Amino acid sequence: MALSHKGAARRRSRTEVLERPEYGWIWKPLLVLLVIYLVVCLGLGIWWSRTPAGFDVEQAVAEQRGAASGSPAARGAVTTAGLMTLVETLLEKPGGYLRNDIAPPGLWLDNMPAWELGVLDQARRLARSLPAMEQSSAPVLEGVQERLMGDSRDWLYPSTEKRLEQALEELGDYLAALGEGGDAGFGDQGEGLAAWLEAITGSLDDLGLRLSASIGSRDELRDLDIDAEALPTRTPWYRVDEVFFEARGQAWALMHLLEAVQRDQADVLASAGVTERWEQLVAELQRSQRRLWSPLVLNGSGFGIFANHSLVLANHMVRARDLARQVSEGLDEVTPAPTPTASEPPVVEVERSEDAAEEAPADQGEAQMPAAPAEEGVADEGAADADAAEASEDAAPAEGAEPAGEEAADEPAVPQQADDSGEGGTASSESEPPPAEAGSEDASADDAAATDGDATKSEQMPPDAAEDGSDEATADEGAIAEGEQPAN
């Protein structure tokens, strides 16, 4: 009986296993796959986070120009090739462009995307300055600037990678135009170079402030040329590494761009006497690229056991800022505008000074012309006859003022004032002062044109004085016309 019960239990257990199988073993392969995925992502993250190595700007020109590298190129080819290499580095480095990734492992990374932002920032700054450096204002440079100024996190079409590729193609076309011997090329006076350095100075100053803002105690900034009150709010601990790598990216890109510009503008830098400071600036940026031995960006304080990487990099940025400012000030003295050559002396300035000396009396006379109608409008009605008598007395000396010579030329405002105000129109028609007495060619032309018409208009059209808006002027002109008719 017992044997039959045991046999029934075994048959029942086999039936249950077949009908309801246990799947507890399936989590093991899933766990293994998850561990493999995490290890692969960790390895890719470490590999993709490595900063790309530097490049030689001379070799970059040969690679970008390709078959045309053996032929000479216009000024600006090295700078354009350096900018193209920066854009290619963002696209072709391990992992490609990571800043707009929406999937792991790029989504988990923050150091390399911050480094890419720093490189892109310097590329944008140079792209904005290229039209000022170019002597022919090539429209393709405007397109390059528009492509690079897009959002750095766009992943939908057109994505950031697509715009970078378009900018790279346009820069390639411009580089080809530099080698064809056309009008394309940078100016030989260093145009736009000082403005670009001023923009660099501002960016380095901003980086120094942002790096220093990660320091808790502001007393540590006493040895640096940094205003503690001008610092932004303290950087959160989880963003210290992002600011650090963004500054490293800007320094890396700027180091190569400065080397490229030095090749193109060597004669301009030598004439300004800033070649040594320029090389010191490049060397300071190179020191900021030394290897970071710590796996983390430390934010220690003082002389503790932990370093403060942000403060060390801020020191390099401040020194580079000062050098860039000195170079910019040196270039301002030689690049604002082309100086006249020896065959073309600055005659224009001498002519301007003489014209100003000759036109000064005429300007004073013209400035005093509207004074007569203004005074007439304020005069009382009872003084109209007295004003007419004084005007007729002034007309007589005006007729005999011709032999006065230089003394009459020094004070042309009094008779000219009477002529233009309408009080001494007849007197001015009878006396024809020479151009030397008038003080300017315009005044003499006006007096000569008024000799035949002012007398007739003053007698036949006395209402002309009504344009001044006062009855006193009409009365004065009628009195003058009546008093001067016997003189005619």
VENGINOR-V656097 format. One record per helix or strand of 3 or more residues. SS is the DSSP state (2 for helix, 1 for strand). FROM is the first residue (numbers start at 1). LEN is the number of residues. If there is no record, write none. Layout:
BEGIN
SS;FROM;LEN  SS;FROM;LEN
END
This chain:
BEGIN
2;2;18  2;26;23  2;57;14  2;77;16  2;111;23  2;139;10  2;160;19  2;193;20  2;218;4  2;228;3  2;237;28  2;266;7  2;275;13  2;309;27  2;347;23  2;371;8  2;381;19  2;402;3  2;406;5  2;413;9  2;425;6  2;435;4  2;441;9  2;453;8  2;462;7  2;471;14
END
